[in-house]
Amino acid sequence: MLRQSVPDAMAGFNAMAQSALKPGALSEVHKELIALAIGVAGHCDGDLLGFPGPFRELVFGAG
């Protein structure tokens, strides 16, 4: 698992991701939709829906 093999890099990536999702000009849901669109355009296998967040809750419901 990447967290175990490169913990510093993963901590930096996590900090960047958390910072990117802070409220601003776009809501967190809109930012997640953009990330999903980029993933689809880049032929992502759908792992983006595995992460918790407001978009996943919007699509699949809370919990």
C-alpha positions in Angstrom: 0.0 0.0 0.0 1.3 3.5 -0.9 0.7 4.9 2.6 3.1 2.4 4.1 5.7 2.5 1.4 5.9 6.3 0.9 4.2 7.9 3.9 5.7 11.4 3.4 4.5 11.6 -0.2 1.1 10.4 0.7 0.8 12.8 3.6 1.7 15.6 1.2 -0.8 14.4 -1.3 -3.5 14.2 1.4 -2.7 17.8 2.5 -3.0 19.0 -1.0 -6.3 17.2 -1.6 -7.8 18.6 1.6 -6.6 22.1 0.7 -8.1 21.8 -2.8 -11.5 20.9 -1.3 -11.8 23.9 1.0 -14.7 26.2 0.2 -14.0 28.9 -2.3 -15.4 29.9 -5.7 -16.7 26.4 -6.3 -18.5 24.1 -3.8 -17.0 20.8 -2.8 -19.6 19.0 -4.8 -18.7 20.9 -7.9 -15.0 20.2 -7.4 -15.8 16.5 -7.0 -17.8 16.6 -10.2 -14.9 18.1 -12.0 -12.6 15.4 -10.6 -15.0 12.8 -11.8 -15.2 14.3 -15.3 -11.4 14.3 -15.5 -11.3 10.7 -14.3 -13.9 9.7 -16.9 -12.1 11.6 -19.7 -8.8 9.9 -18.6 -10.5 6.5 -18.6 -10.4 6.1 -14.8 -11.8 2.7 -13.6 -14.2 4.4 -11.2 -12.2 4.5 -8.0 -13.2 8.1 -7.5 -16.6 6.9 -6.3 -14.9 4.9 -3.6 -13.9 8.0 -1.6 -16.3 9.5 0.9 -17.5 13.0 0.1 -20.6 15.1 -0.7 -20.8 13.9 -4.3 -20.9 10.3 -3.2 -23.5 11.1 -0.6 -25.5 13.0 -3.2 -25.5 10.0 -5.6 -25.6 7.1 -3.2 -27.1 8.7 0.0 -25.5 9.2 3.3 -24.0 6.2 5.2 
